[in-house]
Structure formats: C-alpha cells, structure tokens
Amino acid sequence: MTMMFGAAAALVAKHKPTLEKAAAAAQARGYWSLYPEHLKAYGETAREDGEAAFRAHLGKPFALDVPGAAGTVGDEAGAFGVELGITYPKPDIDAVLAAAGAALPAWRRASPDERAAVCVEILERLNRRTPELTFAVMHTTGQAFMMAFQAGGPHAQDRGLEAVTYGWMAQTQVPAGDVTWEKPQGKNPPLVMKKRWHVSPRGVAVVIGCATFPTWNGYPGLFASLVTGNPVVVKPHPQAVLPLAISVAVAREVLAEAGFDPNLVILAADSAAEPIARDLCTRPQVKIIDFTGSTAFGDWLEDNCRQAQVYTEKAGVNFVVIDSTDDFKGMVRNMAFTLSLYSGQMCTTTQNIFIPKDGIDTEDGRKSFDEVAQALAAGVDKFLSDPARAVEVLGAVQNPATAARVDEARGLGTVLLDSRSVDHPYLPGARVRTPLMLAVDKAAAETYCRECFGPVSFLIACDDTADCLATARRTAMEHGAITAGLYSTRPEVVEAAVEACLDAQVALSVNLTGGVFVNQTAAFSDFHATGGNPAANASLTDLAFVANRFRFVGVRMPG
C-alpha cells in the first residue's frame, strides 16, 4: 500500500499544476488546449512512424489481458479498403465484471488528487501515441487523415482531460481531511464532532463506443467514470475496436505502474454477429453506462437498464436558419465545408436548412429561395471539384448502410445536388461519397424530422423567418438537435433565435463565415450537446456529467 500511494503521489506532484490550469480554463471558457494539434509537434517522421505502428497491428491478435477471455473476436473492415484482420480477446462477461468489481475498493481509497493524476498520466501517454491512434481512427472510421489526427488525437484527449477536470472539481468541493464540527451550547460544553467525507463511486461503468468517433466520444465517459472511482469496461463498436483497444492498453499500463489493479479498465470487444452490449449493460453490477449511437439502442438502454445511470447521445436533426447576410459568398463557403466535412457523419452536422420562401436580403440585394438553394449546391459542388482536396475533407463513408441510405434518399425531394462517388487518389478501396442536397416541402415533416445520417441535407422553404424559427424550434424540441445555426443581419432576429434555442436547449452559432464551423466544438469552451432535448441526455462536459457518478458518504464521531 505504501508503494501504491508513493507512485500515485509522484503523479500528483507531476500533474497537479495541469489540473489547476485546466480547472481555470473550464471556468474561464476561453481558448485552452493542452495537447498540440499540429503534426510536427509529434516529430519530423510522425506520420511515417504512426502508419508503421498502425500496420504492425494488422493481421494478428491484439496483445491485451482480458479477465476470463477464451478465444478471439474481430471483424473490423477498413473504411479505406485496408484489410485489418485484427483479433481481440473474447470476453467472458461474468469474469470481466467480477475483476472490475474487485479492482474498485483500492481505487476508491485513493484520493481525488491521486485518481485525477493517474488519469492525466494516461492521457499524456495517449498523446505520445497520437500518430498511431491517428491511423487507427482513420482506417476504422473513415475520417480523413487530418481529421483523424486532430479529432481522434489531441481534441479527443482534450475532451478526456475536460472530463477528468470536472470530475476532480466535483470531488474536491468538500474538505479532504477531518473537519471539527462544534456547536455552542450556551453555558454547557459545546457539542463536538469529528467528520470526514469519503467519495463513494457508483460501481462498474460501461462505455459503449461508436463507429465514427471512438476516442472523441469515448474518452469523456471513460475518464469521467475513472476519475470518480469507478472501474470501466470499454465495449467498442465492432467496426472501430482498435483505437479503444490501444487506449485501454495504455490505461492498464499506467494503472499498474501506479500500483493499482489494471482491471480498473477492461476491453470487452464483440462482433456484429455476436453482440454483448444488451447482456453486459443489464447486469446488476453495472451502475453507469455511456453510449453514443442510434436513437433506437439509446432508448433501449434508458428503458431497460434501470439499475444504472445512463448517459446517451443519440440522433438529432441539426438545423440552420437563413434570414439574411452581409457576406453571401462567405456564408456559402462556410456551409459548403460544414456539409462536406467527414461526409456528414458527425452528430453536429447540419441536416435541415430553413429559408423563407420569398428569399433573403444580401449585400447584393434580394435573393430568392431558388437562388439561395442553387448557390449552396453550387458552393458544395465547387468546393469538392478537385478529387485530391475532396477526399481530405470527405474522408470515407464508414458503413455501407450509410452509402445505401444516400441512394435511397434521392426520392425524398427535389435533387439540388446529387451525390457522386469519388475515386481516392491513393487508397483505391475507399468508399467516398459527396453530399446529396434536396429541396423538400415544409409539409414533409416526416422526411426532415428524422435523422438521415450521412451526407444528406434538406432545404426547406417556410412562410417567413418567424416560421423558419418556429419550425426549427419545434423539430429540435420534439426530435432533438445538438447544433443550430443562424444567418441574419437583424438584431431582433438574432434575439428571437436565441430565445428559440433556449426553449429547445440547443447550442446556437450565428453568422459563421470564416474558419469556425457549426459542426465543430472546442473543449474547455464549448459544451457538446446540452442534455436538454431528445438528441442527448448529457453534455460534454459539465458538472452534471460527472457529479452523479459518485456520492459523498460522511463518517462522524464525537471529537
């Protein structure tokens, strides 16, 4: 026990300054990032080294201890056509949960400072392996290289650190040591009690990874649970196991070195043919679940896992309302990038674009609905006209079902811009598709009020701007949204949009024409989702995301 806490104490000395800076950043909400988002920061040969490390995993079993494992599992299909052929230990759910539960008591006895410092050390080592993680994310998800590098590496690590920071802040709201409580009794001696509060974690947590952002969406739940004392079972999506397997391996290495049981973090991989999530998540030992994915399974988890605190991010219908602009070309360029990035496979990508049917005011005069719609379609088409540039923005479509959905969506409205396949210049097996843009009638709510995941967007003519805002507000409140956008030169319209988004509890971006886009968020500044509408019941990251993962248990005795 002395060695354990000695090792952890050294990590506290190393990382406490980082935690203090992160806490200040979280409160200030300005720009702050710990992990470099420029490739050169990882070495002159970072790209080559990362690809070599990634390829060293291919075609062989992934070396990782999993309690009770028998046999292997693995059927990842590379989104860029690279054959992965990696297998992972096949978990035994009973053994995994027993091992995780056995690891809890010693981790619970560690202080919040010690747990947080161990978590920061894990993130630091993950950051060192960013080039390797980049290629793991790229080939399992279909993200283009630069997006996989930034979103899968430093940005995901920032989100993990943000969760650690909020968890650390929540646990340190009460004194760490003994407190003397003394109540005066007039002429009689005072009542004196000694009191101490202990952090009591809920229990075993499960993180269910998603296919498109395994690290960015996976790290917040993993680290929020771990820092608050809960062992974590990581159940990746069957098509995106490698990034989380690497992450689990790093976490176990750090935990063991710090003197803790590495079974505080366990990988539980499965396959599409033999899924384990339902069985795993309904076990009584599981007390926390973090999930990103479909509405259907998110709803099932919420309805059937009543023994657990369930955090879900599900489908939504993100929107932009265009009322007016004084930079029409800038608006078109910004929207073209937004609709193209990662082929629309982001939970933050705009799906519904509401425009008054009689048009909008611009710096060049009035433009009709048709002119605005055609300009947006032409902007996307022009932006993606160079295949070499297009593939670095679009990436690849992760799932063949998404590509099929795009083809089926053509019949949902009037085609403004058809989706086409793009030949990748150096990865010939890549599944690359450009956006499909459709004009639909406002009355076709059954079409635009459900998420059409992938590169599909709907342009919807409404009676006027007030009708645009009212329709957008209603869709977000009833069907969920994570992002909202507005283009308007009129202050009263901006204020009305703010009120609508407060009602719908969806984050709003106004008049984006430069290098900031509605579907991108920054850790320590932007909250990802609000938890206030059907798209998500939690926010990354606020105190509500961490505070319910533990309880304060008081112990008192006469002083």
BABATOR-511170 format. One line per 5 residues: number of its first residue (from 1); their letters; for each residue x, y, z of C-alpha. Coordinates in steps of 0.02 Angstrom, whole numbers, plus 50000, padded with zeros to 5 digits. Layout:
// BABATOR-511170
NUM	a	X/Y/Z | ...
//
This chain:
// BABATOR-511170
1	mtmmf	50000/50000/50000 | 50143/50120/50036 | 50218/50088/49864 | 50049/50116/49781 | 50018/50284/49859
6	gaaaa	50201/50333/49838 | 50188/50306/49650 | 50022/50397/49642 | 50091/50539/49747 | 50230/50565/49621
11	lvakh	50099/50580/49484 | 50005/50708/49589 | 50163/50813/49603 | 50187/50798/49415 | 50009/50834/49358
16	kptle	49928/50944/49492 | 49982/51104/49401 | 49898/51041/49242 | 49737/51005/49336 | 49739/51179/49411
21	kaaaa	49764/51259/49240 | 49627/51151/49166 | 49507/51199/49305 | 49542/51383/49275 | 49514/51358/49088
26	aqarg	49349/51269/49118 | 49288/51415/49221 | 49352/51548/49101 | 49281/51460/48945 | 49411/51541/48832
31	ywsly	49534/51452/48718 | 49645/51325/48806 | 49716/51162/48742 | 49849/51053/48821 | 49885/50938/48675
36	pehlk	49964/51004/48513 | 49854/50993/48359 | 49999/51015/48237 | 50078/50857/48168 | 50257/50924/48180
41	ayget	50241/50930/48370 | 50248/50740/48366 | 50412/50729/48271 | 50476/50753/48095 | 50430/50574/48049
46	aredg	50268/50567/48148 | 50160/50518/48000 | 50276/50380/47943 | 50302/50316/48120 | 50115/50319/48156
51	eaafr	50073/50221/48000 | 50209/50093/48039 | 50142/50071/48216 | 49966/50051/48148 | 50018/49923/48017
56	ahlgk	50110/49823/48150 | 49938/49781/48223 | 49866/49713/48061 | 49831/49531/48032 | 49869/49471/48208
61	pfald	49795/49459/48383 | 49799/49619/48486 | 49902/49584/48642 | 49794/49630/48791 | 49746/49545/48954
66	vpgaa	49558/49521/48974 | 49498/49425/49128 | 49423/49257/49083 | 49449/49280/48896 | 49426/49124/48790
71	gtvgd	49456/49133/48604 | 49459/49289/48497 | 49338/49404/48409 | 49361/49536/48275 | 49285/49584/48108
76	eagaf	49337/49765/48079 | 49325/49811/47895 | 49440/49956/47850 | 49340/50103/47785 | 49479/50147/47661
81	gvelg	49493/49970/47594 | 49641/49917/47700 | 49617/49741/47767 | 49637/49750/47955 | 49623/49568/48009
86	itypk	49649/49608/48194 | 49576/49496/48328 | 49545/49536/48511 | 49519/49430/48666 | 49339/49369/48677
91	pdida	49273/49422/48847 | 49177/49322/48974 | 49055/49447/49047 | 49047/49366/49219 | 49237/49364/49234
96	vlaaa	49254/49542/49170 | 49127/49612/49292 | 49200/49514/49437 | 49375/49578/49400 | 49315/49757/49381
101	gaalp	49220/49747/49545 | 49370/49676/49636 | 49477/49822/49575 | 49359/49953/49647 | 49400/49958/49834
106	awrra	49583/50008/49820 | 49542/50137/49686 | 49405/50206/49797 | 49530/50228/49939 | 49642/50335/49829
111	spder	49615/50522/49845 | 49531/50626/49708 | 49702/50705/49676 | 49781/50534/49651 | 49645/50469/49537
116	aavcv	49648/50628/49433 | 49837/50624/49418 | 49834/50443/49359 | 49705/50491/49228 | 49810/50638/49167
121	eiler	49959/50522/49152 | 49855/50404/49045 | 49807/50549/48933 | 49987/50608/48921 | 50041/50437/48860
126	lnrrt	49896/50427/48739 | 49953/50594/48672 | 50125/50522/48638 | 50042/50387/48534 | 49937/50510/48435
131	peltf	50016/50467/48266 | 49974/50283/48292 | 49799/50325/48353 | 49776/50435/48200 | 49792/50290/48080
136	avmht	49689/50177/48193 | 49548/50305/48193 | 49567/50343/48008 | 49554/50165/47946 | 49416/50108/48064
141	tgqaf	49304/50261/48048 | 49338/50332/47875 | 49394/50501/47940 | 49521/50583/47825 | 49698/50592/47892
146	mmafq	49699/50768/47962 | 49529/50749/48044 | 49579/50580/48117 | 49738/50661/48183 | 49653/50810/48264
151	aggph	49484/50741/48318 | 49547/50566/48357 | 49703/50627/48445 | 49727/50795/48533 | 49545/50851/48526
156	aqdrg	49487/50685/48600 | 49623/50697/48731 | 49567/50873/48773 | 49389/50809/48797 | 49457/50670/48909
161	leavt	49555/50796/49012 | 49400/50905/49023 | 49303/50759/49100 | 49446/50724/49221 | 49448/50908/49270
166	ygwma	49262/50918/49303 | 49267/50755/49399 | 49412/50819/49504 | 49323/50984/49535 | 49162/50896/49587
171	qtqvp	49251/50783/49712 | 49353/50923/49791 | 49202/51027/49840 | 49215/50960/50017 | 49370/50954/50129
176	agdvt	49486/50806/50103 | 49531/50778/50285 | 49449/50780/50455 | 49335/50926/50499 | 49290/50977/50676
181	wekpq	49106/51022/50697 | 49073/51121/50855 | 48902/51184/50906 | 48893/51306/51054 | 48777/51254/51196
186	gknpp	48772/51414/51298 | 48831/51377/51475 | 48853/51194/51434 | 49005/51122/51345 | 48989/51131/51156
191	lvmkk	48941/50981/51052 | 49097/50924/50960 | 49105/50800/50817 | 49244/50744/50702 | 49183/50723/50523
196	rwhvs	49259/50656/50363 | 49180/50635/50192 | 49226/50493/50076 | 49195/50483/49889 | 49093/50326/49857
201	prgva	49086/50281/49671 | 48927/50207/49598 | 49010/50047/49536 | 49061/49968/49372 | 49041/50082/49220
206	vvigc	49020/50030/49039 | 49071/50139/48892 | 48990/50087/48728 | 49097/50156/48587 | 49031/50223/48423
211	atfpt	49091/50183/48247 | 49130/50359/48191 | 49216/50444/48339 | 49279/50305/48454 | 49402/50413/48551
216	wngyp	49319/50585/48543 | 49153/50515/48603 | 49228/50376/48709 | 49356/50468/48815 | 49234/50584/48909
221	glfas	49134/50441/48985 | 49287/50333/49015 | 49381/50467/49110 | 49228/50540/49198 | 49194/50370/49274
226	lvtgn	49375/50325/49309 | 49419/50488/49396 | 49268/50473/49510 | 49321/50300/49569 | 49226/50184/49453
231	pvvvk	49305/50038/49357 | 49267/50049/49171 | 49226/49912/49046 | 49254/49979/48870 | 49140/49896/48741
236	phpqa	49193/49965/48570 | 49088/49965/48413 | 49134/49806/48318 | 49194/49910/48170 | 49302/50029/48273
241	vlpla	49391/49925/48405 | 49575/49966/48376 | 49577/50148/48437 | 49495/50098/48602 | 49599/49940/48619
246	isvav	49756/50046/48610 | 49679/50166/48736 | 49635/50026/48857 | 49810/49953/48842 | 49888/50122/48887
251	arevl	49769/50146/49034 | 49808/49973/49104 | 49994/50006/49088 | 49983/50169/49186 | 49869/50096/49320
256	aeagf	49986/49951/49350 | 50139/50064/49361 | 50047/50174/49487 | 50014/50021/49596 | 49831/49995/49554
261	dpnlv	49740/49848/49480 | 49744/49864/49290 | 49571/49785/49286 | 49504/49957/49326 | 49496/49972/49136
266	ilaad	49449/49817/49035 | 49414/49794/48850 | 49258/49695/48805 | 49259/49677/48616 | 49121/49590/48520
271	saaep	49062/49564/48341 | 48906/49613/48244 | 48859/49428/48236 | 48876/49403/48425 | 48841/49568/48512
276	iardl	48860/49577/48701 | 48800/49754/48743 | 48625/49706/48799 | 48685/49565/48910 | 48827/49669/48981
281	ctrpq	48727/49827/49015 | 48581/49742/49103 | 48691/49655/49232 | 48656/49719/49408 | 48841/49755/49437
286	vkiid	48837/49889/49300 | 48795/50057/49378 | 48847/50182/49242 | 48827/50173/49053 | 48893/50296/48924
291	ftgst	48826/50274/48748 | 48841/50364/48581 | 48742/50296/48435 | 48570/50262/48367 | 48412/50327/48448
296	afgdw	48338/50151/48447 | 48476/50075/48554 | 48496/50229/48661 | 48311/50223/48702 | 48325/50036/48739
301	lednc	48467/50067/48862 | 48369/50204/48950 | 48214/50094/48961 | 48296/49930/49011 | 48449/49974/49115
306	rqaqv	48359/50050/49263 | 48495/49990/49383 | 48618/50110/49300 | 48641/50295/49271 | 48631/50302/49081
311	yteka	48711/50443/48981 | 48660/50444/48797 | 48699/50542/48641 | 48577/50492/48505 | 48512/50556/48339
316	gvnfv	48454/50733/48308 | 48402/50849/48167 | 48525/50993/48171 | 48470/51150/48081 | 48522/51316/48007
321	vidst	48401/51461/47978 | 48449/51585/47841 | 48363/51753/47862 | 48489/51874/47785 | 48675/51900/47767
326	ddfkg	48801/52035/47725 | 48929/51906/47665 | 48837/51789/47547 | 48994/51709/47475 | 49067/51685/47648
331	mvrnm	48906/51602/47705 | 48907/51485/47556 | 49090/51438/47583 | 49061/51404/47767 | 48907/51300/47735
336	aftls	48995/51202/47597 | 49130/51148/47717 | 49003/51109/47853 | 48900/50996/47740 | 49054/50910/47666
341	lysgq	49161/50876/47820 | 49177/50688/47851 | 49033/50657/47730 | 48907/50722/47856 | 48945/50580/47977
346	mcttt	48954/50696/48127 | 48820/50713/48260 | 48843/50901/48241 | 48821/50915/48051 | 48678/51021/47986
351	qnifi	48536/50922/47909 | 48394/51048/47891 | 48416/51219/47811 | 48264/51330/47834 | 48245/51477/47713
356	pkdgi	48099/51599/47690 | 48006/51555/47530 | 48015/51735/47469 | 48204/51741/47488 | 48333/51833/47592
361	dtedg	48420/52002/47594 | 48606/52004/47550 | 48740/52134/47517 | 48699/52110/47332 | 48513/52133/47352
366	rksfd	48370/52013/47371 | 48398/51831/47325 | 48254/51710/47301 | 48239/51541/47385 | 48292/51456/47224
371	evaqa	48444/51570/47205 | 48499/51534/47384 | 48472/51347/47362 | 48564/51342/47197 | 48709/51444/47267
376	laagv	48728/51325/47414 | 48725/51173/47299 | 48848/51254/47180 | 48960/51301/47326 | 48971/51121/47385
381	dkfls	49000/51059/47208 | 49140/51185/47178 | 49220/51151/47346 | 49232/50966/47306 | 49277/50984/47122
386	dpara	49460/50935/47150 | 49461/50750/47198 | 49628/50764/47290 | 49558/50900/47403 | 49386/50822/47413
391	vevlg	49445/50658/47490 | 49542/50751/47625 | 49379/50835/47678 | 49253/50698/47644 | 49352/50552/47710
396	avqnp	49262/50387/47680 | 49086/50329/47719 | 49110/50217/47871 | 48964/50099/47845 | 48896/50031/47679
401	ataar	48721/50057/47752 | 48756/50245/47755 | 48800/50244/47570 | 48641/50147/47534 | 48542/50274/47635
406	vdear	48607/50413/47524 | 48549/50322/47368 | 48378/50290/47443 | 48359/50472/47497 | 48356/50536/47317
411	glgtv	48169/50504/47310 | 48132/50609/47464 | 48134/50778/47375 | 48192/50879/47226 | 48377/50847/47195
416	lldsr	48477/51009/47202 | 48646/50922/47206 | 48665/50737/47176 | 48786/50630/47273 | 48927/50553/47174
421	svdhp	49068/50433/47208 | 49246/50499/47210 | 49398/50393/47169 | 49527/50408/47306 | 49697/50453/47232
426	ylpga	49800/50336/47342 | 49676/50221/47432 | 49581/50136/47291 | 49464/50038/47404 | 49395/50192/47492
431	rvrtp	49206/50221/47493 | 49194/50409/47459 | 49030/50499/47427 | 48990/50684/47404 | 48837/50765/47486
436	lmlav	48660/50746/47422 | 48557/50906/47437 | 48368/50902/47420 | 48230/51032/47420 | 48077/50972/47515
441	dkaaa	47910/51046/47558 | 47884/51110/47734 | 47736/50993/47746 | 47851/50841/47726 | 47894/50841/47911
446	etycr	47906/50651/47915 | 48055/50669/47798 | 48159/50805/47881 | 48108/50770/48061 | 48207/50608/48068
451	ecfgp	48395/50598/48057 | 48459/50544/47887 | 48634/50501/47945 | 48768/50537/47817 | 48794/50666/47679
456	vsfli	48611/50715/47656 | 48534/50886/47687 | 48363/50960/47660 | 48324/51139/47607 | 48151/51187/47669
461	acddt	48050/51339/47614 | 47949/51417/47755 | 47823/51559/47754 | 47945/51686/47827 | 48088/51698/47953
466	adcla	47971/51683/48102 | 47902/51523/48026 | 48079/51459/47996 | 48123/51486/48179 | 47961/51412/48243
471	tarrt	47980/51257/48134 | 48162/51235/48182 | 48121/51258/48366 | 47984/51128/48357 | 48092/50999/48267
476	amehg	48231/51019/48395 | 48114/51006/48544 | 48022/50854/48476 | 48162/50762/48386 | 48323/50833/48459
481	aitag	48469/50935/48395 | 48648/50962/48451 | 48688/51112/48342 | 48591/51259/48272 | 48645/51399/48157
486	lystr	48577/51567/48104 | 48622/51692/47970 | 48543/51862/47998 | 48591/52045/47994 | 48442/52093/48102
491	pevve	48468/52102/48291 | 48286/52063/48327 | 48300/51901/48227 | 48459/51853/48320 | 48368/51882/48485
496	aavea	48219/51779/48426 | 48336/51638/48376 | 48421/51642/48546 | 48251/51627/48631 | 48202/51482/48518
501	cldaq	48364/51391/48556 | 48343/51421/48743 | 48172/51340/48728 | 48244/51193/48631 | 48404/51189/48734
506	valsv	48517/51180/48582 | 48681/51274/48555 | 48672/51415/48428 | 48805/51483/48309 | 48771/51650/48224
511	nltgg	48840/51715/48059 | 48985/51595/48035 | 49076/51645/47876 | 49259/51615/47919 | 49361/51474/47993
516	vfvnq	49240/51422/48130 | 49103/51298/48082 | 48939/51249/48163 | 48987/51065/48174 | 49150/51092/48269
521	taafs	49164/51122/48457 | 49312/51162/48569 | 49346/51076/48735 | 49353/51189/48889 | 49247/51316/48796
526	dfhat	49100/51241/48702 | 48982/51118/48784 | 48948/50973/48665 | 48758/50949/48673 | 48658/51019/48817
531	ggnpa	48569/50863/48879 | 48407/50960/48864 | 48323/50886/48709 | 48299/50712/48634 | 48469/50713/48544
536	anasl	48564/50688/48708 | 48526/50674/48893 | 48701/50733/48942 | 48825/50868/48898 | 49011/50852/48865
541	tdlaf	49068/50914/48984 | 48978/50996/49128 | 48965/50956/49312 | 48804/50859/49284 | 48903/50737/49176
546	vanrf	49018/50690/49320 | 48933/50729/49484 | 48808/50586/49479 | 48946/50455/49457 | 48986/50458/49644
551	rfvgv	48913/50501/49813 | 48986/50585/49966 | 48973/50470/50117 | 49003/50552/50284 | 49079/50471/50438
556	rmpg	49064/50562/50604 | 49107/50527/50784 | 49122/50627/50945 | 49276/50738/50944
//
